Amino acid sequence: MRAKPSIPADIDEHRDIQWWRDELRPVHTVLDAERFIEQVAFAACLTDTRRPGPSLYVAVCGRRDAIMPRNVQKDAEASLTWQLKDQMIRRGRVYYAKLSRGRSTFLAPRLVPVFHAIWGVRRVDEVRRLSRPARAILSVLRHEWEMGTADLRSESRVTDRRIFTRALDELQAAMLVVPADVVYEPTFTYLWTLGVGRFPDALRRRVSRATALREIARAFLAGAGMTFPGELARATGLSRPDAGLGNRALVADGTAMMVGPGTYTLKK
C-alpha cells in the first residue's frame, strides 16, 4: 500500500482554516452550513478525515482528526450533519445529490455548471447514455415535476427497489434529478424533482471541459493549499488523468506551481 503523504504543518493549518476544521468555528446551523459550502465550493456530506477534501461532517466536528463512528445513529455530530443536510435540501440554496461514484456531494451554485460540464448528461444524449429505468423515471418527473419515492416507483413502473435505486443514483450522477425535500411522517421518504427546476441558469450554462477541469482543480487547491498525487481525484471523482489536466492548467495560468510528480502548491 502506498504511504500517505506527510502534509506540512503550514498546509494542515491552511486546510483547518479553509475547510472549517477549527473548534472555534464549527458548523452549528443551516446558515453556517450554507456559508461553509459557499466558501469551499464543493464538499462531501458524511466523509471524515480519511478522505481528502472538505466535508460537512468534519466541519460540524470542528477538528481535523474527526473519524466517523461505527454507530452513527447515536453520534450527536453525525446526527447534526444529517439534519443540516435535510435542511439544506429543503431550502435549495446549494446543490445536493449523489454525484460521481455515488458520493453525496454539496455544490455551491457557481460550481454547478463546472461539474455539469464533466458529468452532466444533455437531453440529446439521454437515450444513448441512460438506462431504460432511468429514462422511465425521468419521463415521469418531467410530467409531474415533483414526486415522492413510492409514487415515483409506481408511476414509472420501475417496481424493483434495487433497480429503482440504481436508476435514481444514475439520474443524480447525470445531474438531472435531485432530492427536493425529506419527509419523515407518516413514513420516511425523499421528494424528487428535476435539477434544472432548482438551478435553471447554472445547468443551462455551457462550460468547456478544459475550463471545467481547471476550475474544479482551482476550487480544491484553494482550500487544500497543496495537493498530493491522487488527492484531487479522490476528493472529486475525477480520473487521475483529468485531475492532472486540471492541475497543469493552474500551472499554465500562474495559479499553481508543480513541486513534484502529481504535487502542486498555490503560488505565493
Backbone as numpy.savetxt, mean C-alpha at the origin, in Angstrom:
# Nx Ny Nz CAx CAy CAz Cx Cy Cz
21.45 -18.01 4.01 20.60 -16.82 4.01 21.49 -15.57 4.01
21.12 -14.59 3.15 21.89 -13.36 3.06 21.74 -12.56 4.35
22.88 -12.05 4.85 22.85 -11.29 6.10 22.11 -9.96 5.89
21.36 -9.57 6.90 20.66 -8.29 6.85 21.68 -7.17 6.95
21.58 -6.16 6.06 22.57 -5.08 6.09 22.55 -4.32 7.40
23.72 -3.88 7.81 23.81 -3.07 9.02 23.45 -1.63 8.68
22.44 -1.10 9.32 21.96 0.24 9.00 22.70 1.25 9.88
23.38 2.23 9.28 24.08 3.24 10.08 23.14 3.94 11.05
23.68 4.37 12.19 22.86 4.97 13.23 22.12 6.21 12.74
22.78 7.04 11.90 22.12 8.24 11.44 20.97 7.93 10.48
21.08 6.83 9.73 19.99 6.43 8.84 18.83 5.88 9.65
19.12 5.10 10.69 18.04 4.62 11.56 17.30 5.79 12.20
18.05 6.80 12.62 17.41 7.96 13.24 16.57 8.73 12.21
17.06 8.81 10.98 16.29 9.44 9.90 14.98 8.69 9.69
15.04 7.37 9.67 13.83 6.56 9.49 12.88 6.71 10.68
13.44 6.81 11.88 12.58 7.01 13.05 11.72 8.26 12.87
12.33 9.34 12.38 11.60 10.60 12.21 10.63 10.49 11.04
11.13 10.03 9.90 10.30 10.03 8.69 9.18 9.01 8.74
9.40 7.87 9.37 8.40 6.80 9.41 7.65 6.76 10.75
7.81 7.81 11.56 7.08 7.97 12.81 7.35 6.80 13.77
8.58 6.35 13.79 8.95 5.30 14.76 9.48 5.98 16.02
8.70 6.88 16.54 9.14 7.76 17.63 8.06 7.78 18.71
8.41 7.40 19.94 7.44 7.33 21.02 6.87 8.70 21.39
7.54 9.77 20.95 7.02 11.11 21.22 5.97 11.53 20.21
5.83 10.75 19.11 4.85 11.10 18.08 4.18 9.85 17.53
3.56 9.05 18.39 2.86 7.88 17.88 1.54 8.27 17.24
1.00 7.39 16.44 -0.31 7.60 15.82 -1.38 7.14 16.80
-2.27 8.05 17.18 -3.34 7.72 18.11 -4.73 7.84 17.49
-4.90 8.77 16.54 -6.21 9.07 15.98 -6.19 8.89 14.47
-7.39 8.91 13.88 -7.47 8.77 12.42 -6.83 9.98 11.73
-6.89 11.14 12.34 -6.23 12.31 11.75 -4.72 12.14 11.77
-4.20 11.59 12.89 -2.77 11.26 12.94 -2.42 10.29 11.82
-3.25 9.27 11.65 -2.97 8.23 10.66 -2.97 8.81 9.25
-3.91 9.69 8.96 -3.95 10.30 7.62 -2.76 11.22 7.39
-2.34 11.94 8.42 -1.13 12.77 8.28 0.09 11.91 8.05
0.16 10.78 8.75 1.26 9.84 8.56 1.32 9.35 7.12
0.19 8.91 6.57 0.17 8.42 5.19 0.55 9.53 4.23
0.07 10.73 4.47 0.40 11.85 3.59 1.90 12.12 3.60
2.55 11.99 4.78 3.98 12.25 4.85 4.79 11.15 4.18
4.48 9.89 4.46 5.32 8.80 3.95 4.97 8.41 2.52
3.82 8.85 2.02 3.35 8.61 0.64 2.73 7.24 0.44
3.33 6.21 1.00 2.71 4.88 0.98 3.17 4.14 2.22
2.32 3.22 2.69 2.67 2.46 3.91 1.91 1.16 3.94
2.52 0.17 4.55 1.83 -1.08 4.83 0.90 -0.87 6.02
0.01 -1.83 6.23 -0.95 -1.69 7.34 -0.43 -2.37 8.60
-0.31 -3.69 8.58 0.00 -4.44 9.80 1.33 -5.17 9.72
2.28 -4.65 8.96 3.62 -5.23 8.99 4.40 -4.63 10.15
5.49 -5.29 10.51 6.30 -4.78 11.61 7.72 -4.50 11.14
8.63 -4.36 12.08 9.98 -3.92 11.76 10.76 -4.92 10.92
10.25 -6.14 10.78 10.96 -7.16 9.99 10.82 -6.93 8.49
9.91 -6.06 8.07 9.78 -5.72 6.65 10.14 -4.26 6.47
10.97 -3.94 5.48 11.37 -2.54 5.30 10.20 -1.67 4.85
10.31 -0.40 5.14 9.30 0.54 4.70 8.40 1.00 5.83
7.67 2.08 5.60 6.76 2.60 6.62 5.58 1.66 6.84
5.08 1.63 8.07 3.98 0.75 8.46 3.10 1.48 9.46
1.80 1.41 9.25 0.87 2.04 10.20 1.01 1.40 11.57
1.16 0.09 11.64 1.30 -0.58 12.93 2.53 -0.07 13.68
3.66 0.05 13.00 4.88 0.53 13.65 4.69 1.97 14.12
4.00 2.78 13.31 3.76 4.17 13.70 2.83 4.25 14.91
1.87 3.34 15.00 1.00 3.29 16.19 1.83 2.91 17.42
2.74 1.96 17.25 3.61 1.56 18.36 4.58 2.68 18.75
5.06 3.44 17.76 5.97 4.54 18.02 7.36 4.09 18.42
7.81 2.95 17.87 9.17 2.47 18.18 9.68 1.63 17.02
10.98 1.67 16.82 11.57 1.01 15.66 11.62 -0.51 15.78
11.51 -1.04 17.00 11.65 -2.48 17.19 10.30 -3.18 17.36
9.22 -2.57 16.86 7.89 -3.15 17.03 7.76 -4.48 16.29
7.32 -5.50 17.00 7.11 -6.83 16.43 5.65 -7.21 16.66
4.99 -7.64 15.59 3.60 -8.06 15.70 3.49 -9.31 16.56
2.65 -9.28 17.60 2.51 -10.47 18.45 1.73 -11.56 17.73
1.87 -12.79 18.22 1.14 -13.90 17.61 -0.36 -13.75 17.82
-0.75 -13.34 19.00 -2.17 -13.19 19.31 -2.57 -11.73 19.14
-2.84 -11.34 17.89 -3.10 -9.94 17.61 -4.44 -9.49 18.18
-5.37 -10.43 18.41 -6.69 -10.04 18.92 -6.61 -9.41 20.30
-5.59 -9.78 21.08 -5.48 -9.27 22.44 -4.42 -8.16 22.56
-3.89 -7.74 21.41 -2.84 -6.72 21.45 -3.46 -5.34 21.20
-3.27 -4.41 22.13 -3.92 -3.10 22.04 -3.43 -2.32 20.82
-2.14 -2.41 20.51 -1.60 -1.64 19.39 -2.09 -2.20 18.05
-2.14 -3.52 17.92 -2.68 -4.12 16.70 -4.16 -3.79 16.55
-4.89 -3.82 17.66 -6.31 -3.50 17.63 -6.54 -2.05 17.19
-5.75 -1.13 17.72 -5.89 0.28 17.33 -5.56 0.46 15.85
-4.53 -0.23 15.38 -4.18 -0.14 13.96 -5.34 -0.59 13.10
-5.99 -1.68 13.48 -7.13 -2.21 12.73 -8.29 -1.20 12.75
-8.55 -0.60 13.90 -9.63 0.39 14.01 -9.34 1.61 13.14
-8.09 2.06 13.14 -7.72 3.22 12.32 -7.84 2.89 10.84
-7.48 1.68 10.48 -7.65 1.24 9.09 -9.10 1.34 8.68
-10.01 0.84 9.53 -11.44 0.90 9.23 -11.92 2.34 9.09
-11.46 3.20 9.98 -11.88 4.60 9.92 -11.38 5.29 8.66
-10.16 4.99 8.25 -9.63 5.61 7.03 -10.35 5.10 5.79
-10.71 3.82 5.78 -11.51 3.29 4.67 -12.81 4.07 4.57
-13.46 4.26 5.71 -14.76 4.93 5.74 -14.65 6.39 5.28
-13.59 7.07 5.68 -13.43 8.49 5.35 -13.01 8.69 3.89
-12.26 7.75 3.34 -11.89 7.83 1.93 -10.91 8.93 1.57
-10.10 9.38 2.54 -9.12 10.45 2.25 -7.81 9.88 1.71
-7.53 8.62 2.01 -6.34 7.95 1.48 -6.80 6.68 0.77
-5.98 6.22 -0.15 -6.31 5.02 -0.92 -5.89 3.80 -0.10
-6.75 2.80 -0.04 -6.42 1.57 0.69 -6.94 0.38 -0.10
-6.10 -0.62 -0.28 -6.51 -1.86 -0.93 -5.37 -2.87 -0.78
-5.66 -4.11 -1.12 -4.61 -5.12 -1.24 -3.98 -4.95 -2.61
-2.76 -4.47 -2.64 -2.11 -4.18 -3.91 -1.15 -5.31 -4.29
0.02 -4.99 -4.77 0.94 -6.00 -5.29 1.21 -7.09 -4.25
1.13 -8.34 -4.72 1.37 -9.52 -3.88 0.41 -9.61 -2.70
-0.77 -9.04 -2.84 -1.79 -9.14 -1.80 -1.50 -8.35 -0.55
-0.63 -7.34 -0.64 -0.26 -6.57 0.54 -1.26 -5.45 0.79
-1.75 -5.36 2.00 -2.65 -4.28 2.37 -1.84 -2.99 2.47
-2.17 -2.02 1.61 -1.33 -0.84 1.43 -2.16 0.43 1.44
-1.63 1.46 2.09 -2.21 2.79 2.04 -1.38 3.63 1.06
-2.08 4.47 0.28 -1.41 5.40 -0.62 -1.93 6.81 -0.36
-1.02 7.77 -0.28 -1.45 9.16 -0.33 -2.00 9.42 -1.73
-3.00 10.28 -1.87 -3.60 10.49 -3.19 -2.60 10.82 -4.29
-1.51 11.54 -3.97 -0.54 11.91 -5.01 0.20 10.70 -5.57
0.23 9.59 -4.82 0.92 8.39 -5.30 0.00 7.45 -6.07
-1.30 7.70 -6.08 -2.24 6.80 -6.74 -1.95 6.67 -8.23
-1.77 7.77 -8.99 -1.48 7.60 -10.42 -0.17 6.89 -10.69
0.78 7.05 -9.77 2.10 6.43 -9.92 2.00 4.92 -9.76
1.33 4.47 -8.71 1.13 3.03 -8.52 0.26 2.45 -9.63
-0.74 3.21 -10.06 -1.62 2.73 -11.12 -0.86 2.52 -12.42
0.13 3.36 -12.69 0.92 3.21 -13.91 1.67 1.89 -13.94
2.00 1.35 -12.77 2.74 0.08 -12.70 1.79 -1.11 -12.62
0.78 -1.02 -11.78 -0.04 -2.20 -11.50 -1.49 -2.11 -12.00
-1.92 -0.92 -12.40 -3.31 -0.77 -12.81 -3.63 -1.49 -14.11
-4.88 -1.89 -14.25 -5.37 -2.52 -15.47 -6.39 -1.59 -16.10
-6.13 -1.19 -17.33 -7.04 -0.30 -18.03 -8.17 -1.10 -18.68
-9.27 -0.40 -18.95 -10.47 -1.08 -19.41 -10.23 -1.90 -20.68
-9.42 -1.38 -21.58 -9.17 -2.08 -22.84 -8.42 -3.39 -22.64
-7.77 -3.53 -21.47 -6.97 -4.73 -21.20 -7.67 -5.72 -20.28
-8.88 -5.42 -19.84 -9.53 -6.24 -18.81 -9.78 -7.67 -19.27
-10.26 -7.85 -20.50 -10.55 -9.20 -20.98 -9.28 -10.04 -21.03
-8.18 -9.42 -21.41 -6.91 -10.14 -21.52 -6.27 -10.41 -20.18
-6.42 -9.50 -19.22 -5.65 -9.59 -17.99 -6.43 -10.04 -16.77
-7.76 -9.94 -16.80 -8.55 -10.33 -15.64 -9.21 -11.68 -15.86
-9.33 -12.43 -14.76 -10.02 -13.72 -14.82 -11.52 -13.50 -15.04
-12.22 -14.54 -15.44 -13.66 -14.45 -15.65 -14.40 -14.09 -14.36
-14.09 -14.71 -13.20 -14.77 -14.30 -11.96 -14.54 -12.83 -11.62
-13.33 -12.34 -11.84 -13.04 -10.93 -11.55 -13.86 -10.03 -12.45
-14.00 -10.38 -13.71 -14.80 -9.56 -14.63 -16.28 -9.59 -14.25
-16.74 -10.73 -13.75 -18.15 -10.83 -13.33 -18.42 -9.92 -12.14
-17.52 -9.91 -11.18 -17.67 -9.03 -10.01 -17.62 -7.56 -10.43
-16.67 -7.25 -11.30 -16.50 -5.87 -11.77 -17.75 -5.39 -12.51
-18.34 -6.25 -13.30 -19.55 -5.89 -14.03 -20.70 -5.53 -13.08
-20.84 -6.29 -12.00 -21.89 -5.99 -11.02 -21.64 -4.65 -10.36
-20.40 -4.39 -9.96 -20.09 -3.13 -9.28 -20.26 -1.94 -10.21
-19.99 -2.11 -11.47 -20.19 -1.00 -12.41 -21.67 -0.68 -12.58
-22.51 -1.64 -12.29 -23.95 -1.41 -12.37 -24.52 -0.91 -11.05
-24.07 -1.51 -9.96 -24.62 -1.20 -8.63 -23.82 -0.15 -7.87
-22.56 0.00 -8.22 -21.63 0.99 -7.65 -21.10 0.61 -6.28
-21.92 0.13 -5.37 -21.45 -0.26 -4.04 -22.27 -1.44 -3.55
-21.60 -2.43 -2.95 -22.33 -3.63 -2.53 -21.52 -4.38 -1.48
-22.24 -4.99 -0.52 -21.62 -5.81 0.50 -21.13 -7.13 -0.07
-20.26 -7.78 0.67 -19.61 -9.00 0.18 -20.61 -10.08 -0.20
-21.54 -10.39 0.68 -22.48 -11.49 0.41 -23.35 -11.20 -0.80
-23.88 -9.98 -0.89 -24.71 -9.62 -2.04 -23.90 -9.62 -3.33
-22.67 -9.16 -3.25 -21.82 -9.13 -4.44 -21.50 -10.54 -4.92
-21.26 -11.43 -3.98 -21.01 -12.82 -4.36 -22.24 -13.43 -5.04
-23.41 -13.12 -4.52 -24.64 -13.66 -5.09 -24.93 -13.07 -6.47
-24.83 -11.75 -6.58 -25.16 -11.08 -7.84 -24.17 -11.43 -8.95
-22.92 -11.62 -8.60 -21.91 -11.96 -9.61 -21.93 -13.43 -9.98
-22.63 -14.23 -9.14 -22.70 -15.69 -9.31 -21.33 -16.36 -9.16
-20.45 -15.67 -8.46 -19.17 -16.28 -8.08 -19.37 -16.77 -6.65
-20.01 -17.91 -6.51 -20.48 -18.35 -5.20 -19.43 -19.10 -4.39
-18.40 -19.61 -5.03 -17.33 -20.29 -4.30 -16.51 -19.23 -3.55
-16.45 -19.34 -2.22 -15.80 -18.31 -1.42 -14.32 -18.13 -1.78
-13.64 -19.22 -2.01 -12.20 -19.13 -2.33 -12.00 -18.41 -3.66
-12.77 -18.77 -4.66 -12.64 -18.13 -5.97 -13.05 -16.67 -5.90
-14.11 -16.38 -5.14 -14.58 -15.00 -4.98 -13.51 -14.14 -4.32
-12.93 -14.64 -3.24 -11.89 -13.89 -2.53 -10.69 -13.64 -3.42
-10.29 -14.65 -4.15 -9.15 -14.50 -5.06 -9.45 -13.47 -6.15
-10.69 -13.48 -6.67 -11.07 -12.52 -7.70 -11.09 -11.10 -7.15
-11.59 -10.92 -5.92 -11.59 -9.59 -5.30 -10.17 -9.09 -5.08
-9.29 -9.98 -4.64 -7.88 -9.60 -4.48 -7.28 -9.19 -5.82
-7.65 -9.89 -6.86 -7.18 -9.57 -8.21 -7.64 -8.17 -8.63
-8.89 -7.84 -8.35 -9.42 -6.53 -8.71 -8.80 -5.41 -7.88
-8.49 -5.70 -6.62 -7.80 -4.70 -5.80 -6.39 -4.47 -6.31
-5.68 -5.56 -6.64 -4.32 -5.43 -7.15 -4.28 -4.68 -8.47
-5.37 -4.79 -9.26 -5.46 -4.09 -10.54 -5.92 -2.65 -10.36
-6.15 -2.23 -9.11 -6.58 -0.88 -8.76 -7.90 -0.52 -9.42
-8.81 -1.50 -9.43 -10.15 -1.30 -9.98 -11.21 -1.24 -8.89
-11.01 -1.98 -7.81 -12.01 -2.08 -6.74 -11.33 -1.82 -5.40
-12.03 -1.11 -4.52 -11.52 -0.83 -3.18 -12.62 -1.05 -2.16
-12.26 -1.35 -0.92 -13.28 -1.37 0.14 -13.73 0.05 0.45
-15.04 0.24 0.59 -15.59 1.57 0.86 -16.00 1.75 2.30
-16.25 0.64 3.00 -16.67 0.72 4.40 -16.53 -0.67 5.01
-16.54 -0.70 6.31 -16.52 -1.95 7.07 -17.69 -1.93 8.02
-18.51 -2.97 7.98 -19.70 -3.06 8.82 -19.57 -4.26 9.74
-19.86 -4.09 11.02 -19.72 -5.16 12.00 -21.06 -5.72 12.48
-22.14 -4.98 12.27 -23.46 -5.42 12.72 -24.44 -5.42 11.55
-25.30 -6.40 11.39 -25.47 -7.58 12.25 -24.35 -8.63 12.08
-23.64 -8.57 10.94 -22.49 -9.45 10.74 -21.37 -8.63 10.12
-20.15 -9.14 10.25 -19.00 -8.44 9.69 -19.00 -8.56 8.17
-18.83 -7.43 7.50 -18.70 -7.45 6.04 -18.02 -6.18 5.57
-17.39 -6.27 4.41 -16.90 -5.09 3.72 -17.94 -4.65 2.70
-18.01 -3.34 2.47 -18.73 -2.80 1.33 -17.70 -2.46 0.27
-17.96 -2.86 -0.97 -17.01 -2.69 -2.06 -17.51 -1.67 -3.06
-16.56 -0.95 -3.66 -16.92 0.03 -4.68 -15.79 0.14 -5.69
-16.01 0.94 -6.72 -15.00 1.15 -7.75 -13.98 2.17 -7.28
-12.71 1.87 -7.51 -11.66 2.81 -7.14 -11.82 4.16 -7.82
-12.25 4.15 -9.08 -12.38 5.40 -9.83 -13.49 6.28 -9.26
-14.41 5.70 -8.50 -15.45 6.50 -7.86 -14.91 7.34 -6.73
-13.88 6.84 -6.07 -13.30 7.58 -4.93 -12.14 8.46 -5.34
-11.39 8.03 -6.34 -10.21 8.79 -6.77 -10.25 8.96 -8.29
-11.27 9.65 -8.80 -11.44 9.72 -10.26 -10.29 10.41 -10.98
-9.85 11.55 -10.47 -8.78 12.28 -11.15 -7.47 11.51 -11.10
-7.15 10.96 -9.94 -5.87 10.26 -9.77 -5.80 9.02 -10.65
-6.90 8.27 -10.75 -6.87 7.03 -11.51 -7.02 7.26 -13.01
-7.39 8.45 -13.40 -7.47 8.76 -14.84 -6.24 9.50 -15.35
-5.39 9.91 -14.42 -4.18 10.64 -14.82 -3.15 9.67 -15.37
-2.60 9.98 -16.55 -1.61 9.12 -17.18 -0.20 9.48 -16.73
0.54 8.46 -16.34 1.94 8.62 -15.93 2.74 7.53 -16.65
3.89 7.88 -17.21 4.69 6.88 -17.89 5.27 5.89 -16.88
5.59 4.71 -17.36 6.16 3.69 -16.48 7.49 4.15 -15.89
8.33 4.78 -16.70 9.63 5.24 -16.22 9.46 6.29 -15.12
8.53 7.21 -15.33 8.27 8.23 -14.31 7.75 7.59 -13.03
6.86 6.61 -13.18 6.28 5.95 -12.01 7.35 5.24 -11.19
8.25 4.52 -11.85 9.31 3.83 -11.12 10.19 4.82 -10.37
10.51 5.93 -11.03 11.34 6.95 -10.38 10.64 7.54 -9.16
9.34 7.83 -9.27 8.63 8.49 -8.17 8.37 7.54 -7.01
8.18 6.26 -7.29 8.06 5.28 -6.20 9.38 5.19 -5.46
10.48 5.13 -6.23 11.80 5.08 -5.60 12.07 6.35 -4.80
11.63 7.50 -5.33 11.84 8.76 -4.62 11.09 8.78 -3.29
9.84 8.32 -3.31 9.03 8.31 -2.09 9.67 7.42 -1.03
10.18 6.26 -1.46 10.80 5.36 -0.48 12.11 5.93 0.05
12.96 6.43 -0.84 14.27 6.91 -0.41 14.15 8.15 0.48
13.13 8.98 0.24 12.95 10.16 1.10 12.74 9.75 2.54
12.01 8.67 2.75 11.79 8.19 4.12 12.91 7.34 4.65
13.50 6.54 3.75 14.53 5.59 4.20 15.88 6.25 4.41
16.17 7.32 3.66 17.47 7.97 3.77 18.54 7.25 2.98
18.54 5.94 3.07 19.45 5.08 2.31 18.70 3.79 2.04
18.88 3.23 0.85 18.22 1.96 0.53 19.27 0.92 0.18
19.07 -0.27 0.69 20.00 -1.38 0.52 19.44 -2.38 -0.49
20.26 -3.30 -0.98 19.78 -4.24 -2.01 18.50 -4.96 -1.59
17.48 -4.86 -2.43 16.24 -5.57 -2.20 15.22 -4.83 -1.36
15.61 -3.75 -0.68 14.68 -3.07 0.22 13.50 -2.45 -0.53
13.77 -1.72 -1.59 12.69 -1.06 -2.33 11.73 -2.10 -2.91
12.26 -3.18 -3.43 11.41 -4.24 -3.99 10.54 -4.86 -2.90
11.11 -5.15 -1.74 10.36 -5.76 -0.65 9.30 -4.82 -0.11
9.60 -3.55 -0.05 8.67 -2.58 0.54 7.49 -2.29 -0.38
7.69 -2.39 -1.69 6.67 -1.95 -2.64 6.04 -3.06 -3.46
6.73 -4.19 -3.60 6.24 -5.22 -4.49 6.79 -5.11 -5.89
7.64 -4.11 -6.15 8.31 -4.03 -7.44 9.26 -5.21 -7.62
9.53 -5.56 -8.87 10.60 -6.52 -9.14 11.93 -5.84 -8.87
12.97 -6.63 -8.63 14.28 -6.01 -8.38 14.79 -5.23 -9.58
14.63 -5.73 -10.82 15.06 -4.91 -11.96 14.33 -3.58 -12.03
13.01 -3.57 -11.77 12.26 -2.31 -11.80 12.70 -1.39 -10.67
12.94 -1.96 -9.50 13.44 -1.14 -8.39 14.77 -0.50 -8.75
15.63 -1.28 -9.41 16.92 -0.73 -9.84 16.76 0.40 -10.83
15.81 0.27 -11.75 15.56 1.34 -12.72 15.10 2.61 -12.00
14.24 2.45 -11.01 13.78 3.60 -10.26 14.89 4.29 -9.50
15.73 3.51 -8.83 16.84 4.10 -8.07 17.86 4.77 -8.98
18.15 4.15 -10.12 19.13 4.76 -11.03 18.58 6.05 -11.66
17.25 6.12 -11.81 16.66 7.37 -12.30 16.86 8.50 -11.29
16.87 8.17 -10.00 17.14 9.18 -8.98 18.59 9.65 -9.02
19.49 8.75 -9.35 20.89 9.14 -9.53 21.00 10.09 -10.72
20.30 9.76 -11.79 20.37 10.57 -13.01 19.83 11.97 -12.80
18.80 12.12 -11.94 18.26 13.47 -11.74 18.88 14.20 -10.55
19.90 13.59 -9.95 20.66 14.26 -8.90 20.10 14.12 -7.50
19.06 13.29 -7.34 18.47 13.11 -6.01 19.29 12.18 -5.14
19.90 11.16 -5.75 20.57 10.10 -5.00 21.97 9.85 -5.52
22.76 9.17 -4.69 24.08 8.68 -5.08 24.11 7.17 -4.91
24.77 6.48 -5.81 24.98 5.05 -5.67 26.28 4.86 -4.91
26.21 4.21 -3.75 27.40 4.05 -2.91 27.90 2.61 -2.91
27.20 1.74 -3.61 27.58 0.33 -3.72 26.54 -0.38 -4.54
26.78 -1.62 -4.93 25.80 -2.35 -5.73 24.44 -2.43 -5.02
23.42 -1.84 -5.62 22.08 -1.88 -5.04 21.88 -0.98 -3.84
22.87 -0.17 -3.52 22.79 0.70 -2.33 22.84 2.16 -2.77
21.81 2.91 -2.37 21.69 4.30 -2.77 21.41 5.15 -1.54
21.90 6.38 -1.58 21.65 7.30 -0.48 21.22 8.64 -1.01
20.45 9.36 -0.21 20.05 10.70 -0.59 21.27 11.60 -0.67
21.31 12.45 -1.68 22.37 13.44 -1.75 22.14 14.49 -0.67
23.21 14.90 -0.05 23.12 15.91 1.00 22.88 17.30 0.39
